[in-house]
Amino acid sequence: MVKKTAVIYYGGFLSKTGGAFMHAKTIQGGLLRMGWDVSIITLDSLPVWCRYLPHLVLKFFNFFCNPLGFIYKGYAIKVLFKLFFDIKADIRIFEDIYFAWNSEVPSVTMIHAVWSDNLQAFFMSTEQQKRLKRFEADIINSLTHTVITVSQPYLEYLNKEHFSDYSLKKIDVVELGLEQSEFIGIPATVRNKGSIVYTGVLEARKNITFLLEVFKKLSSNNPAYKLTIIGDGPDKEELVSFAKNNDLNVVFLGRLEHEQVIIELRRHEIYLHASVKESFSYSLLEAKLSGLITCAYKKLQVPAEFIDVAMNSFDVDEWCGRILSIDMIPVGFESCKYTAERMTLSTLNLALPSGAR
């Protein structure tokens, strides 16, 4: 029997992974368990001479017509992927709208987040944001195959708020999932009382400086609190300096492998997530699966059951007060809704004719 084949296109480097790459790896695992042959194409797959070309395109166009460099970077990735990896398959999965293309091959494109909603580290005028939104809406509507996003709250946000001035094609929802046996297989560890953890990229959107401000206030109320930060990113040096200058009990572990992340999460009681924007958040899901109490801003577009303590604003006193009064029992949630198997099967059901699954 000939194996069915899938090609997954991810527009980044292996060294700079995030939610999109986690999705690619998880759905690859789900398809492999079903007997498929699966390839993941990344920028690392390109010849050395051209793998950094999209980033040069980004810088060039953002210098002259910011923020459209993000659109043209996607175009550059699409040209290179089509040139070198226009591979026949039973299904193609694109991890972003910006480099997806139409073909006779059954395909599905994921919207993890759109750039116009994800540029907290950049200054954008209202007119610049409108211009970027218009390009993104046109890209979405140009795709003739299935387009999926990662949560119902994010779909509602895109349709009713972010792209309310545009008419978008139908977008489906397949909430992200994880291989949950990874959590069952990790031995339970003794949780350190008063221990707080964060895991993710250290960048503006994740609002880690605010997280440290909250921890500073917590520490002044109770010096027994400890904070562990897992991850790396452009803001790390500044954050380490802040912690050192304020004599905070913070440990920066850097980037860890997934199994190490799970082991580390289980050593803590509270997961603190200070992001200003999220469309799903694998980090919050991992924290819930690890049995932590999760604290986050209530207006994130994530499944509501991911947040045990939902903050009304980004006020340090509110966060500190709510954390100090936490009942150390996490709220239960339906973990079965967020499995790799469900995500994989739902994606196939939306992308393929029934006879091809």
C-alpha positions as CSV (number, residue, x, y, z in Angstrom):
1,M,0.0,0.0,0.0
2,V,1.4,3.4,-1.0
3,K,1.8,5.8,1.8
4,K,-0.1,9.1,1.7
5,T,2.1,12.1,1.7
6,A,1.9,15.5,3.3
7,V,4.2,18.6,2.9
8,I,4.1,21.2,5.7
9,Y,5.6,24.7,4.9
10,Y,6.9,26.7,7.8
11,G,8.3,30.2,7.0
12,G,11.0,30.4,9.7
13,F,14.2,28.9,10.8
14,L,14.5,25.9,13.2
15,S,16.5,28.0,15.6
16,K,13.6,30.5,16.0
17,T,10.6,28.4,16.6
18,G,7.2,29.3,18.1
19,G,3.6,28.3,18.0
20,A,3.5,27.8,14.2
21,F,6.4,25.4,14.3
22,M,4.9,23.6,17.3
23,H,1.8,23.1,15.2
24,A,3.9,21.8,12.3
25,K,5.7,19.3,14.5
26,T,2.6,18.2,16.3
27,I,0.5,17.6,13.1
28,Q,3.5,15.9,11.6
29,G,3.5,13.5,14.5
30,G,-0.2,13.0,14.2
31,L,0.1,12.1,10.5
32,L,3.1,9.9,11.0
33,R,1.1,7.8,13.6
34,M,-1.6,7.5,10.9
35,G,0.9,6.0,8.5
36,W,1.6,9.1,6.4
37,D,4.9,10.2,5.0
38,V,5.4,13.8,6.1
39,S,8.0,16.5,5.3
40,I,8.4,19.9,6.9
41,I,10.0,22.6,4.7
42,T,11.6,25.5,6.6
43,L,14.0,28.3,5.6
44,D,16.8,25.9,6.6
45,S,15.7,23.6,3.8
46,L,16.7,26.3,1.2
47,P,20.2,26.5,-0.3
48,V,22.5,28.6,1.9
49,W,22.8,31.4,-0.7
50,C,19.1,32.3,-0.6
51,R,17.8,31.2,2.9
52,Y,18.4,34.7,4.3
53,L,17.0,36.5,1.3
54,P,13.4,36.9,2.7
55,H,14.8,38.8,5.7
56,L,16.8,41.1,3.5
57,V,13.5,41.8,1.6
58,L,11.8,42.5,4.9
59,K,14.4,45.1,5.9
60,F,14.5,46.7,2.5
61,F,10.7,47.2,2.1
62,N,10.2,48.2,5.8
63,F,12.8,50.9,5.3
64,F,10.9,52.4,2.4
65,C,7.2,51.4,3.0
66,N,6.9,50.1,6.6
67,P,5.2,47.8,7.5
68,L,4.7,46.1,4.1
69,G,8.1,44.4,4.4
70,F,6.2,41.6,6.2
71,I,4.1,41.1,3.1
72,Y,7.0,41.1,0.7
73,K,9.0,38.8,3.0
74,G,6.1,36.3,2.6
75,Y,6.1,36.8,-1.2
76,A,9.9,36.0,-1.2
77,I,9.4,32.9,0.8
78,K,6.6,31.8,-1.5
79,V,8.8,32.3,-4.6
80,L,11.7,30.3,-3.0
81,F,9.5,27.5,-1.7
82,K,7.7,27.1,-5.1
83,L,11.0,27.2,-6.9
84,F,12.7,24.5,-4.7
85,F,9.8,22.6,-3.0
86,D,6.7,22.6,-5.2
87,I,6.3,19.0,-4.2
88,K,3.4,16.8,-5.2
89,A,1.5,15.4,-2.2
90,D,-1.9,14.3,-1.0
91,I,-2.0,17.4,1.1
92,R,-0.1,20.6,1.6
93,I,-0.3,22.5,4.9
94,F,0.9,26.1,5.0
95,E,1.7,27.6,8.4
96,D,1.0,31.2,7.3
97,I,-1.1,33.1,4.7
98,Y,1.8,35.1,3.5
99,F,3.6,32.3,1.5
100,A,0.6,30.0,0.7
101,W,-0.3,29.4,-2.9
102,N,-3.1,27.8,-4.8
103,S,-2.6,24.6,-6.8
104,E,-4.4,21.4,-7.7
105,V,-2.9,19.7,-4.6
106,P,-5.5,19.7,-1.7
107,S,-4.2,22.3,0.7
108,V,-5.0,24.1,4.0
109,T,-3.5,27.3,5.3
110,M,-3.3,28.2,9.0
111,I,-3.8,31.7,10.5
112,H,-1.9,31.6,13.8
113,A,-2.0,35.4,13.9
114,V,-1.8,38.2,11.3
115,W,1.1,40.6,11.2
116,S,-1.1,43.6,11.5
117,D,-2.2,42.3,14.9
118,N,1.2,41.2,16.0
119,L,3.6,44.2,15.7
120,Q,3.8,45.5,19.3
121,A,7.6,46.0,18.9
122,F,7.1,48.3,15.9
123,F,5.6,51.8,15.5
124,M,2.7,51.8,13.1
125,S,0.4,54.7,12.3
126,T,-3.3,54.0,11.8
127,E,-2.9,54.5,8.0
128,Q,0.0,52.0,7.9
129,Q,-1.9,49.4,9.8
130,K,-4.9,49.9,7.5
131,R,-2.6,49.4,4.5
132,L,-1.3,46.2,6.0
133,K,-4.7,44.9,6.8
134,R,-5.9,45.5,3.3
135,F,-3.1,43.5,1.9
136,E,-3.8,40.7,4.4
137,A,-7.5,40.6,3.6
138,D,-6.7,40.3,-0.1
139,I,-4.2,37.5,0.5
140,I,-6.8,35.5,2.6
141,N,-9.5,36.0,0.0
142,S,-7.2,35.0,-2.8
143,L,-6.7,31.5,-1.4
144,T,-9.1,29.0,-3.0
145,H,-8.4,26.3,-0.5
146,T,-9.4,25.9,3.1
147,V,-8.2,28.6,5.5
148,I,-8.2,27.7,9.3
149,T,-7.5,29.7,12.4
150,V,-6.5,28.5,15.8
151,S,-9.4,29.4,18.2
152,Q,-13.0,30.5,18.1
153,P,-12.3,33.7,20.0
154,Y,-9.6,34.6,17.5
155,L,-11.9,34.0,14.6
156,E,-14.6,36.2,16.1
157,Y,-12.0,38.9,16.8
158,L,-10.8,38.8,13.2
159,N,-14.3,39.0,11.7
160,K,-15.9,41.4,14.1
161,E,-13.0,43.7,15.1
162,H,-9.7,43.5,13.3
163,F,-11.1,43.0,9.7
164,S,-14.5,44.5,10.3
165,D,-14.0,46.9,7.4
166,Y,-13.3,44.1,5.0
167,S,-15.3,41.1,3.8
168,L,-13.3,37.9,4.4
169,K,-13.9,34.5,2.9
170,K,-15.1,31.8,5.3
171,I,-12.5,30.8,7.8
172,D,-12.8,27.6,9.8
173,V,-11.5,26.9,13.3
174,V,-9.3,23.9,14.3
175,E,-8.1,24.6,17.9
176,L,-4.5,23.6,18.3
177,G,-3.5,20.5,20.2
178,L,-0.6,18.7,21.8
179,E,0.5,15.1,22.1
180,Q,-0.7,14.7,25.7
181,S,1.0,11.4,26.4
182,E,4.2,13.5,26.7
183,F,2.7,15.0,29.9
184,I,1.5,11.7,31.3
185,G,4.9,10.1,30.7
186,I,6.8,12.9,32.6
187,P,7.2,12.0,36.3
188,A,5.5,14.3,38.7
189,T,7.8,16.5,40.8
190,V,7.3,18.2,44.1
191,R,6.1,21.7,43.5
192,N,8.0,24.6,45.1
193,K,5.6,26.7,47.1
194,G,5.3,30.2,46.0
195,S,7.1,29.4,42.7
196,I,6.1,31.2,39.5
197,V,7.1,30.3,36.0
198,Y,6.8,31.7,32.5
199,T,7.7,30.1,29.2
200,G,7.9,31.7,25.8
201,V,9.7,34.1,23.5
202,L,11.2,37.2,25.3
203,E,9.8,39.9,23.0
204,A,7.6,43.0,23.2
205,R,4.3,41.2,22.6
206,K,4.9,38.9,25.6
207,N,5.2,41.9,27.9
208,I,7.9,40.4,30.1
209,T,9.0,43.7,31.6
210,F,5.5,44.1,33.0
211,L,5.7,40.5,34.3
212,L,8.9,41.5,36.2
213,E,7.2,44.6,37.6
214,V,4.5,42.4,39.0
215,F,7.1,40.0,40.4
216,K,8.9,43.0,42.0
217,K,5.7,44.0,43.7
218,L,5.0,40.4,44.8
219,S,8.5,40.1,46.2
220,S,8.1,43.3,48.3
221,N,5.0,41.7,49.8
222,N,6.5,38.3,50.3
223,P,10.2,37.7,49.6
224,A,9.6,33.9,49.5
225,Y,8.2,34.2,45.9
226,K,10.5,32.8,43.1
227,L,10.3,33.3,39.4
228,T,11.7,31.1,36.6
229,I,11.7,32.3,33.0
230,I,12.1,29.7,30.2
231,G,12.9,31.0,26.7
232,D,15.1,33.3,24.7
233,G,14.5,36.4,22.5
234,P,15.6,39.9,21.6
235,D,14.6,41.4,25.0
236,K,16.6,38.9,27.2
237,E,19.6,41.2,27.9
238,E,17.3,44.0,29.0
239,L,15.2,41.7,31.2
240,V,18.2,40.1,32.9
241,S,19.5,43.6,33.6
242,F,16.2,44.7,35.1
243,A,16.1,41.6,37.4
244,K,19.7,42.2,38.5
245,N,19.3,45.9,39.1
246,N,16.2,45.3,41.3
247,D,17.7,42.3,43.1
248,L,14.9,40.0,42.1
249,N,14.9,36.2,42.7
250,V,14.6,35.4,39.0
251,V,16.3,32.5,37.2
252,F,16.6,32.7,33.4
253,L,16.9,29.1,32.0
254,G,17.1,30.0,28.3
255,R,15.5,27.9,25.7
256,L,14.8,24.2,26.7
257,E,13.7,21.2,24.8
258,H,10.0,20.4,25.0
259,E,10.4,17.5,27.5
260,Q,12.6,19.7,29.7
261,V,10.0,22.4,29.6
262,I,7.3,20.0,30.9
263,I,9.6,18.8,33.7
264,E,10.3,22.4,34.7
265,L,6.7,23.4,34.6
266,R,5.8,20.7,37.1
267,R,8.2,22.2,39.7
268,H,6.0,25.4,40.0
269,E,2.6,26.4,41.3
270,I,1.7,29.5,39.2
271,Y,2.0,30.2,35.5
272,L,2.2,33.9,34.9
273,H,1.4,35.0,31.3
274,A,1.6,38.8,30.7
275,S,1.1,38.8,26.9
276,V,-0.9,41.7,25.4
277,K,-1.9,39.6,22.4
278,E,-2.5,35.8,21.9
279,S,-4.6,33.9,19.5
280,F,-4.3,30.5,21.2
281,S,-1.1,30.1,23.4
282,Y,0.5,26.7,23.5
283,S,2.3,28.0,26.7
284,L,-1.0,28.4,28.5
285,L,-2.2,25.0,27.3
286,E,1.1,23.4,28.5
287,A,0.7,25.1,31.9
288,K,-2.9,23.8,32.3
289,L,-1.8,20.2,31.3
290,S,1.0,20.5,33.8
291,G,-1.5,21.3,36.6
292,L,-0.5,24.9,37.2
293,I,-2.7,27.8,38.1
294,T,-2.7,30.2,35.1
295,C,-2.9,34.0,35.3
296,A,-3.3,36.1,32.2
297,Y,-5.1,39.1,30.7
298,K,-8.8,38.2,30.2
299,K,-9.1,39.8,26.7
300,L,-6.6,37.5,25.0
301,Q,-8.3,35.6,22.2
302,V,-7.6,32.2,23.7
303,P,-10.0,29.5,25.0
304,A,-11.4,31.0,28.2
305,E,-10.7,27.7,30.1
306,F,-7.0,28.3,29.7
307,I,-7.0,31.1,32.2
308,D,-7.7,30.4,35.9
309,V,-7.2,34.0,37.1
310,A,-8.3,36.4,34.5
311,M,-6.9,40.0,34.9
312,N,-9.0,42.9,33.9
313,S,-6.2,45.2,32.9
314,F,-2.4,45.6,33.0
315,D,-2.3,47.2,36.4
316,V,0.6,45.9,38.6
317,D,-1.5,46.3,41.8
318,E,-4.4,44.3,40.4
319,W,-2.1,41.4,39.3
320,C,-0.2,41.4,42.6
321,G,-3.4,41.4,44.7
322,R,-5.0,38.7,42.7
323,I,-1.9,36.5,42.9
324,L,-1.5,37.0,46.6
325,S,-5.1,35.8,47.1
326,I,-5.0,32.8,44.8
327,D,-6.6,29.6,46.0
328,M,-3.9,27.0,45.0
329,I,-6.4,24.8,43.1
330,P,-6.3,25.1,39.3
331,V,-9.7,25.1,37.6
332,G,-10.4,22.0,35.5
333,F,-10.7,22.1,31.8
334,E,-11.6,19.7,28.9
335,S,-8.1,18.6,27.9
336,C,-9.6,16.1,25.3
337,K,-10.5,19.1,23.1
338,Y,-6.8,19.9,22.6
339,T,-5.2,16.6,21.5
340,A,-2.9,16.1,18.6
341,E,-5.1,13.4,17.2
342,R,-8.2,15.7,17.2
343,M,-6.3,18.5,15.6
344,T,-4.9,16.3,12.9
345,L,-8.2,14.6,12.0
346,S,-10.1,17.9,12.0
347,T,-7.6,19.4,9.7
348,L,-7.8,16.5,7.3
349,N,-11.6,16.5,7.4
350,L,-11.7,20.2,6.3
351,A,-8.9,20.0,3.7
352,L,-9.5,16.7,1.9
353,P,-12.4,15.1,0.1
354,S,-13.9,12.2,2.2
355,G,-12.4,9.5,-0.1
356,A,-8.9,10.9,0.2
357,R,-8.5,10.8,4.0
